[in-house]
């Protein structure tokens, strides 16, 4: 079973993923500011890259019949 989304839904999901990437990395960086941990900084950057990549992947998917 394949789940297919139209272009408007994919664009909306991509926008939410972008917001999630910024909010999640912001929270992690705030925690990093308190604890001064390099691991949390790596987690913040990884979180941002992962969710931005997913958002761009959703946008790049073409509509196929």
C-alpha atoms as a printed R data frame, in Angstrom:
   type eleno elety resid chain resno      x      y       z
1  ATOM     1    CA   UNK     A     1  0.000  0.000   0.000
2  ATOM     2    CA   UNK     A     2  1.409  3.351  -1.054
3  ATOM     3    CA   UNK     A     3  0.470  6.599   0.549
4  ATOM     4    CA   UNK     A     4  0.370  9.438  -1.953
5  ATOM     5    CA   UNK     A     5  0.125 13.118  -1.145
6  ATOM     6    CA   UNK     A     6 -0.680 15.868  -3.581
7  ATOM     7    CA   UNK     A     7  1.672 18.807  -4.044
8  ATOM     8    CA   UNK     A     8 -0.113 21.097  -1.567
9  ATOM     9    CA   UNK     A     9  0.061 18.491   1.204
10 ATOM    10    CA   UNK     A    10  3.747 17.803   0.541
11 ATOM    11    CA   UNK     A    11  4.488 21.534   0.619
12 ATOM    12    CA   UNK     A    12  2.610 21.902   3.906
13 ATOM    13    CA   UNK     A    13  4.419 18.914   5.444
14 ATOM    14    CA   UNK     A    14  7.749 20.296   4.245
15 ATOM    15    CA   UNK     A    15  6.986 23.648   5.889
16 ATOM    16    CA   UNK     A    16  6.154 21.904   9.168
17 ATOM    17    CA   UNK     A    17  9.368 19.877   8.978
18 ATOM    18    CA   UNK     A    18 11.345 23.081   8.468
19 ATOM    19    CA   UNK     A    19  9.686 24.650  11.510
20 ATOM    20    CA   UNK     A    20 10.361 21.498  13.522
21 ATOM    21    CA   UNK     A    21 14.017 21.598  12.529
22 ATOM    22    CA   UNK     A    22 14.414 25.178  13.721
23 ATOM    23    CA   UNK     A    23 12.456 24.681  16.940
24 ATOM    24    CA   UNK     A    24 14.190 21.428  17.841
25 ATOM    25    CA   UNK     A    25 17.651 22.795  17.189
26 ATOM    26    CA   UNK     A    26 16.745 25.948  19.118
27 ATOM    27    CA   UNK     A    27 15.732 23.910  22.149
28 ATOM    28    CA   UNK     A    28 18.883 21.812  21.908
29 ATOM    29    CA   UNK     A    29 21.055 24.915  21.600
30 ATOM    30    CA   UNK     A    30 19.331 26.454  24.633
31 ATOM    31    CA   UNK     A    31 20.116 23.289  26.591
32 ATOM    32    CA   UNK     A    32 23.669 23.465  25.227
33 ATOM    33    CA   UNK     A    33 23.975 27.065  26.433
34 ATOM    34    CA   UNK     A    34 23.114 25.879  29.952
35 ATOM    35    CA   UNK     A    35 25.203 22.694  30.006
36 ATOM    36    CA   UNK     A    36 28.062 23.574  27.612
37 ATOM    37    CA   UNK     A    37 28.120 20.055  26.153
38 ATOM    38    CA   UNK     A    38 29.608 19.324  22.738
39 ATOM    39    CA   UNK     A    39 27.359 16.279  22.335
40 ATOM    40    CA   UNK     A    40 24.234 18.430  22.586
41 ATOM    41    CA   UNK     A    41 25.686 20.756  19.943
42 ATOM    42    CA   UNK     A    42 26.192 17.768  17.630
43 ATOM    43    CA   UNK     A    43 22.620 16.621  18.322
44 ATOM    44    CA   UNK     A    44 21.287 20.110  17.513
45 ATOM    45    CA   UNK     A    45 23.124 20.303  14.207
46 ATOM    46    CA   UNK     A    46 22.186 16.728  13.294
47 ATOM    47    CA   UNK     A    47 18.527 17.407  14.130
48 ATOM    48    CA   UNK     A    48 18.513 20.499  11.923
49 ATOM    49    CA   UNK     A    49 20.199 18.754   8.983
50 ATOM    50    CA   UNK     A    50 17.914 15.706   9.219
51 ATOM    51    CA   UNK     A    51 14.643 17.630   9.238
52 ATOM    52    CA   UNK     A    52 15.747 20.132   6.598
53 ATOM    53    CA   UNK     A    53 16.775 17.224   4.360
54 ATOM    54    CA   UNK     A    54 13.411 15.513   4.849
55 ATOM    55    CA   UNK     A    55 11.604 18.753   4.030
56 ATOM    56    CA   UNK     A    56 13.572 19.250   0.817
57 ATOM    57    CA   UNK     A    57 13.068 15.620  -0.127
58 ATOM    58    CA   UNK     A    58  9.297 16.030   0.215
59 ATOM    59    CA   UNK     A    59  9.380 19.110  -1.979
60 ATOM    60    CA   UNK     A    60 11.521 17.349  -4.599
61 ATOM    61    CA   UNK     A    61  9.147 14.407  -5.031
62 ATOM    62    CA   UNK     A    62  7.385 14.608  -8.371
63 ATOM    63    CA   UNK     A    63  3.723 13.835  -8.945
64 ATOM    64    CA   UNK     A    64  3.433 10.515 -10.743
65 ATOM    65    CA   UNK     A    65  0.165  9.053 -11.981
